[in-house]
């Protein structure tokens, strides 16, 4: 509670922590800036989703976990990163698919639903670039991760999204899965990507406070959520800080 008291938006006293107030003011001013006129090149990769469903259909035919081997071996840098973090194996994927057959059977059109969010993602990235013009925008890799995690900041300038956790949509049976995993809608993807992209940019900033681990973690999460709201131009329920 001591740290939470220290980090009220208007009650920051110690100079070392005033950066969070400055950051909030800068973001609030930048959020209303005109979006970039240059078209943002395509940065969204869906190859892993395609390969997953090829392996999935093969698994339905042969019933062997090895059906998912090619999916992992041919994976993008995003899938390779995800695989290493969560020790993802063909056996784990097979077990998950067998546990939730109705769910995986109903998300075959997942890629098209995810792609329908690209325009919204483009606007978010334009806003993010306006806030942090010196940082290259990250790429986004969409994959199927066996219900292990949603969004991740990659080990590099890219965001990883386990797309099956954004499959709460018409025609998808989430009843069994939602008992153990939170399933988002495709419209939630922009929030996930905004948060993880802010993680990547934040990690590149040298705030010089990492020795105070608990406080640093609290500050960084608050800053990320505020950045996400502002790049999405989403109301917070409280007045923004005035410049």
C-alpha positions in Angstrom: 0.0 0.0 0.0 2.9 2.3 0.6 3.9 2.2 -3.1 0.3 2.7 -4.2 0.2 5.9 -2.1 3.4 7.1 -3.6 2.1 6.7 -7.1 -1.1 8.7 -7.2 -1.1 10.7 -10.4 -1.1 14.1 -8.7 0.7 13.2 -5.5 4.1 12.2 -6.7 6.6 14.0 -4.5 10.0 12.4 -4.9 11.9 13.8 -7.9 13.0 10.3 -8.9 9.4 9.3 -9.5 8.2 12.5 -11.2 9.0 10.9 -14.6 5.7 9.1 -14.4 3.8 12.3 -14.2 5.8 13.8 -17.0 5.1 10.7 -19.1 1.4 10.9 -18.4 1.4 14.6 -19.4 3.3 13.9 -22.6 1.1 11.1 -23.5 -2.1 13.1 -22.9 -0.8 15.9 -25.1 0.3 13.5 -27.8 -2.9 11.5 -27.9 -4.7 14.4 -29.6 -2.0 14.9 -32.2 -2.8 14.4 -35.9 -2.2 10.8 -36.9 0.7 10.1 -39.2 0.1 10.7 -42.9 2.5 8.0 -44.1 0.8 4.7 -44.6 2.1 2.0 -42.2 3.4 -1.0 -44.1 1.9 -4.4 -43.4 3.3 -5.8 -40.1 0.9 -8.6 -39.4 1.9 -12.3 -39.8 -0.6 -15.1 -39.9 1.6 -18.0 -41.3 1.5 -19.8 -38.0 -2.3 -19.9 -37.9 -2.3 -21.4 -41.4 0.2 -24.0 -40.5 -1.5 -24.9 -37.3 -4.8 -25.8 -39.1 -2.9 -27.9 -41.6 -1.4 -29.8 -38.7 -4.8 -29.9 -36.9 -6.5 -31.5 -39.9 -3.7 -34.0 -40.1 -4.0 -34.8 -36.4 -7.7 -35.4 -36.8 -6.9 -38.0 -39.5 -4.0 -39.8 -37.9 -4.5 -39.1 -34.2 -0.8 -38.8 -33.5 0.8 -35.8 -31.7 3.6 -35.9 -34.4 1.1 -34.2 -36.7 1.9 -30.9 -34.9 5.7 -31.3 -35.4 5.7 -29.6 -38.7 3.8 -26.7 -37.3 6.4 -26.0 -34.6 9.4 -26.8 -36.9 8.3 -24.4 -39.6 7.2 -21.7 -37.2 7.9 -18.0 -37.5 10.2 -16.2 -35.1 7.1 -15.4 -33.0 6.2 -19.1 -32.7 9.8 -20.1 -31.9 9.9 -17.5 -29.1 6.5 -18.7 -27.8 7.5 -22.4 -28.0 10.6 -21.7 -25.9 8.8 -19.6 -23.3 6.1 -22.1 -22.7 7.9 -25.4 -23.6 5.3 -26.0 -26.3 5.5 -29.5 -27.8 3.4 -31.5 -30.3 2.2 -33.6 -27.3 0.9 -30.6 -25.4 -0.9 -29.3 -28.5 -2.4 -32.7 -29.1 -3.6 -32.9 -25.5 -5.2 -29.5 -25.6 -7.0 -30.2 -28.9 -8.3 -33.5 -27.6 -9.5 -31.8 -24.4 -11.5 -29.1 -26.2 -12.6 -30.7 -29.5 -15.7 -28.5 -30.0 -13.7 -25.3 -29.5 -10.9 -26.1 -32.0 -13.4 -27.4 -34.5 -15.3 -24.1 -34.4 -12.3 -21.7 -34.9 -11.2 -22.8 -38.4 -12.1 -19.3 -39.7 -10.0 -17.7 -37.0 -7.5 -16.1 -39.4 -10.2 -14.1 -41.3 -11.7 -12.8 -38.0 -8.3 -11.7 -36.8 -7.5 -10.0 -40.1 -10.7 -8.0 -39.8 -9.1 -6.0 -37.0 -6.2 -4.7 -39.1 -7.7 -1.3 -39.8 -8.2 -0.8 -36.0 -4.6 -2.0 -35.4 -3.3 0.4 -38.0 -4.9 3.4 -36.2 -3.5 2.3 -32.9 0.0 1.9 -34.4 -0.3 5.4 -35.9 -1.2 6.8 -32.5 1.6 4.9 -30.9 4.1 6.2 -33.4 3.0 9.7 -32.7 3.6 9.2 -29.0 7.0 7.5 -29.5 8.4 8.8 -32.9 11.9 7.6 -32.2 11.0 4.0 -31.8 10.4 1.5 -34.7 7.0 0.0 -34.5 6.9 -3.7 -33.7 5.6 -6.5 -36.0 2.8 -8.8 -34.8 2.9 -12.5 -35.1 -0.4 -14.4 -34.7 -0.3 -18.1 -33.8 -2.1 -20.8 -32.0 -0.5 -21.5 -28.7 -2.6 -24.3 -27.1 -4.4 -21.9 -24.8 -1.2 -21.1 -22.9 -1.0 -17.3 -23.0 -2.6 -14.4 -24.9 -0.3 -11.6 -25.7 3.5 -11.5 -25.2 6.2 -8.9 -25.8 8.6 -10.8 -28.0 12.3 -11.2 -27.5 12.9 -8.5 -30.1 10.8 -5.8 -31.8 7.7 -7.9 -32.2 4.4 -8.8 -30.4 3.1 -12.4 -30.1 -0.6 -13.1 -30.0 -2.1 -16.5 -29.3 -5.1 -15.9 -31.5 -7.2 -18.8 -30.2 -7.6 -16.8 -27.0 -9.3 -14.1 -29.1 -12.0 -16.4 -30.5 -15.1 -15.4 -28.6 -17.3 -14.8 -31.5 -20.5 -16.0 -33.2 -20.4 -19.7 -33.9 -17.5 -20.6 -31.6 -18.1 -22.9 -28.6 -16.2 -21.4 -25.7 -18.2 -23.1 -23.0 -15.6 -25.7 -21.9 -12.6 -23.5 -22.5 -13.9 -20.5 -20.6 -13.9 -22.5 -17.4 -10.1 -22.5 -17.3 -9.0 -19.7 -19.8 -10.3 -16.2 -20.4 -11.4 -16.0 -24.0 -11.4 -12.5 -25.6 -13.2 -11.4 -28.7 -11.4 -10.4 -31.9 -12.1 -6.8 -31.1 -10.0 -7.1 -28.0 -6.9 -7.8 -30.0 -6.1 -4.1 -30.4 -6.0 -3.8 -26.6 -3.6 -6.7 -26.3 -1.3 -5.6 -29.0 -1.2 -2.0 -27.7 -0.3 -3.2 -24.2 2.5 -5.5 -25.4 3.8 -3.0 -27.9 4.1 -0.5 -25.1 6.0 -3.1 -23.1 8.6 -3.3 -26.0 9.0 0.4 -26.2 9.2 0.8 -22.4 11.9 -1.8 -22.1 14.0 0.3 -24.5 13.7 3.3 -22.3 16.3 3.9 -19.6 14.3 5.1 -16.6 17.1 4.1 -14.2 14.8 2.6 -11.5 15.1 -1.1 -12.0 16.8 -1.6 -8.7 13.5 -0.9 -6.9 11.8 -4.0 -8.4 8.4 -3.8 -6.7 7.9 -0.1 -7.4 9.3 -0.4 -10.9 6.8 -3.2 -11.8 3.9 -1.2 -10.4 4.9 1.9 -12.3 5.4 0.1 -15.6 2.0 -1.6 -15.5 0.2 1.6 -14.7 2.1 3.4 -17.5 1.3 0.6 -20.0 -2.4 0.6 -19.2 -2.5 4.4 -19.5 -0.6 4.3 -22.8 -3.0 1.6 -24.1 -6.0 3.7 -23.3 -4.6 6.8 -24.9 -3.4 5.2 -28.1 -6.9 3.7 -28.4 -8.4 7.1 -27.5 -10.4 5.2 -24.8 -11.9 7.1 -21.9 -10.6 6.2 -18.5 -13.6 7.3 -16.4 -11.6 10.1 -14.8 -10.4 13.4 -16.2 -7.1 13.4 -18.0 -4.2 15.4 -16.6 -4.1 18.9 -18.0 -0.9 20.4 -19.4 
